[in-house]
Amino acid sequence: MQAFSSDRFVLPLPPGHRFPMAKYALLRQRIERELPDIELCEPPAATDEELLLAHDADYVRRVVAGELTEAEQRSIGFPWSPQMVERSRRSVGATLAACAAAKVDGIGVNLAGGTHHAHRDRGQGYCVFNDAAVAATVCSRFPRQRVAIIDLDVHQGDGSAAIFHDCREVFTLSLHGARNYPVRKFDSHIDVGLADETGDDDYLAALDEALMRMQTRFSPTFLIYLAGADPHEGDRLGRLRLTFDGLRARDRKVFKFAAQLRVPVAVAMAGGYGHEPDSTVQVHLNTVQAAYAHWRHCRQQRSVATDLG
């Protein structure tokens, strides 16, 4: 299985900044130690042409040229720098690469990404460019392809929802905290807003229902899964109360859904802001382990099909 890591491209953040930049290198290091069979790859940077599939030309130009206003930088949450631009390009490139790997292997993983708050003409909430939106647009341009974004970050995927509001080839599903960021939410095709303190059982039941509803309304041929760590009970920004076991069950449900539909799935890590950084890394590692198990399942199915064919 291929997993794409861009942690070499680090944002120069001021001291005390609450974005957990260190988690990406920590995740890669644990994969190297504990999952040595996973092929770790450095992704290419997304080109301007690829970014323009989901973003306005003037916005892309101003990001690249360093012409964002102070207010725009505050909304994003990062000070502008050339490293911010490169990191953001690599994050999009990693999801594009994960999608390409998934078409061959059944699954591919971006060890970052999930920047779902970026809108067509602006960034916000630590999101500069919307990697899932760019990748979904690329995948949906192939004949008869229908892409579903399953967004299980604790924050609603408002940018993706806005970008694909009138799109028939891309379906957005968001399961999130109802009272959490962003204050202004845009309608996904399916939104499930959860009450503060929601735990494993209620969350997993809501996920089952949402996936069933999506299947009756939309027949995806490709899935992009945003596997946020921030529904975890130890997250600073989450407000939900999912355990490690609950999040493992969440991941298994999504991969089982992909297996039942026999469609590829690309995974992005999305958010995670644990009081203890190791807890966030553990949630992300658990997702990668579940993805690896799914990859092995896909490989076994292909082997059986070859033997029978």
N, C-alpha and C positions, 0 to 999 in steps of 0.2 A: 504494500500500500504506500502511496506517495503522500507525504505531508509537506506543506510549503511554509517555510519559516523566514520571516523578514526581521527578526529581532536584532540583526546587525545594524539596521537602520533605526537609530535611536533619536527620539525628539529631545532637544536640549531644553528641559523644563526648569523653571525657577525652583529654588529650595522650598520644600514643604508642599509642592503641588500634589494634589490628591489623585492624579491619574496614575494607575499602577503600572508604569512602563516596565518595571523589572520583571513582571510576571511572565512576559513572553520568553525571555532567556531562560528563566527557571523552568518553564514548561518544556522547552526544547531539551534542556539538560536532563530532565527526568525521563523524557522519551528515549534519549540516547542510552541512559542507564538501564531502563526497565522494559523498553520495547525496541530492542536493537534490530529487529527485522523490518521495522518501518524505514522506508527510504526518505530521508530528510533532504529537501531541495530548496534552493534559494529561488524565489520567483522573479520573473522579469518585471520591470516597471510598466504599468499601463501607459499607453500612448495617449496623446491628446485626442486622437481620433476615437479611441475606445472610451475615454471619459465623456466625450460629446454624445455618446449614445444615451446617456442618462442626465447630462448636465448642460446648462446653457453655455454658449461659447464665451460670453463676456465674463461669466463667473469663473470658468476654467482659466481664462486668460489672466484675470486679476489675481487668482490664487498663485499661478505660476510666476507672475511678475512681481509678487509681493505688494500688491495694491489694495489689499483688504483694509477696510477702515478699522479703527480701534474697536468700534461697536461690533463689527463682524468677527474680529478676533476674540472678543469677550464671549460672544455667543458660541463660537466653536469651543472655546476653553483653552486654546493653545496660542501662544505668541507666534507670529509668522517667522519662519526661517526657511532657508533652502532645504534643511533636513526635514522639516515638516512636509514640504512638497514631495520630497523623495519617498519618505515613509508612507505617505498617503497613496502615492502611485503604486508602491510595492504591495500595499494591502489590497488594492484592487487587482493588481496583477496576480496575487496569490489566489484569489477566489476564481479568477479566470482560469488559472492553471489547475486548480482543484476541479473545476467543471470539466476541463479537457481530460484529466485523469479519470474522472468518474465515468465518462463516456466509454473508456477502454476497460476499466477495472471494476465498474459498478459503484465506486466511491472514491472521493479525493477530499483532502482536508487542508484548510487554511488555518494555521495556528494563530492567526489574528483575525482581522476583518469583522464583519457584522456591523458596519458603520451605517446603521439604518436611520439615523436622524438627519442625514444629509439630504436636502431637497434638491430639486433641479437647479435652483438659482441661489442656493445658500447652504452653508454648513452650520451645524450647531451640535451641542451635546457631545463633544469630543469626536465629531464626525466631519471630515472635510469632503470626501467623495464617497458616494454610496456604492460600495463594492458589490453588494447583492443586486442592486438595480442594474449596474453595468453588465454583470454576468448574466442576469436573467434576460436582458435585452439581446445579448449575443446568442444565448441558447434558443430563444424564441424565434429567431430569424431563420432557423433551419425549417424546411417544409414540415408541416404538421406537428410542430413541437409546441407543447404547452407546459409552462413552467409554474410551479407553485413555490412560493417562499413561505416556509414554516418558521415563523419568528417566535422563539421561546425565550428571548431576552425578557427580563422583568419590566422593561420600559417599552411602551408601544412603538412599533415601527412606523412612525408618522411620515418620515421621508419616503420610504418605499410605498406606503399607502397613497401618498399624494402623487407620486410619479406614475403609478399604475392605476389610478382611479378609473380611467376610461379605457383601459387596455383589456382586450379579450384573451390575449395569449399568455398573460401573466396574472396569477391569482395570489393575493396576499392574505395570510392568516396570521393573526397576532394574539398571543395569550400573554397577558401582562397585568401588572398591578393597576387597578382602576384609578387610584389616587396618586399614582407616581408620575414622574416626569415622562413626557412633556405635559404641561398644563393644557395646551391646545392640542388635541388629537385629531388626526385626519382619518376618515373612515377607510379601514381595510375592507376587503371583501367579506372577511369574517373577523370580528373583534370579540374577544372574551376578556372582559375586565374583571379581575379578581379582587376580593376584599383583602385589606391588610390582615396579616396573620394566617392566611390560607396555608394549609399544610399538605402533606403528601397525598392523602386519599382524595380530598376535594380537587386538588390540582390535576391528578391523573384522570379522574372522572371527567373533568372539564376538557382535558386534552382528547380523550377518547371521543367525546361528543363532537368536538370541533373537527377532528379528522373525518368522522363519519359525515358531518354536514358538508365538508369540502368535497368529499368523494361523490356525494349526490349532485353537487352543483358544477363540478369541474373534474375533468379526467386528465391529471397531469402525466406528462411523459418524462418529466425531469423535476427533481426536488432540490431546492437550496435550503439548508437547515441552519438557522442561527441558534446555536446551542449556548445561550447565555449562562454563566455561572451565578449571576446575581439573584435568581430566585432562592439561593441557599440561605438558610437561617442565620449564617454568620456574616452575611453581606451588609456593608455599611449603608447602602442605598436601596436595598431590595424591598424590605417590609413584608416579604413572604417568609414562610417557615418550612421550606423544603429541606429534607435531610440529604446526606450523601446517597442513601439508598433510594430515596424518592427521585433524585435527579438521575441516578443510574436507570431506574425504571422508565423515566421520561425518555431518555436516549434510546432505550431498547424499543419502546413503542414506535418512535419515529422510524428506526431502521427496520422494524418488522413491517410497518406500513409500506416502506419502500420495497421490501422483499415481496410483499403480497401483490403490489402493483407491477413488480418486475421493472422498476425504473431506476436510473442512476440517481445518486444523491451526492451533492457537494456540501461540505460542512464548514462553517466559520464559527470561531469561538465566541464572538460578541462580548458582552460586558461581564464584569466581575470585579467587585471592590470590597473584598473581605476585610474584616477587622484584622484577621491574620492572613497575610498574603499566601501562606502555604495552603490554606483552605480553598482559596480560589484556584490555585494551581492544581490542587487535588481534583476539584470538580472538572476542570478542563482535561486533566489526564484521564479521568474516568470516561469522558466523552470520546477521547482518542482511543482508549481501550475498546469501547463499544463499537467504534467505527472499524477498528482492526478486526474484531470478531465478525462484523458484517462483511468486510472484505474477504475473509476466509470463507464465509458462507457463499458469497458470490462466486468465488474461485471454485469451490466444490461443485456448485450447480453447473458451471461451464464445463468442468471435467466430466460430469455425468452426462451432460448433453452431447459432448464430443464422443464419449464411449458408445452412446446409443445411436449416434448419427452416422 
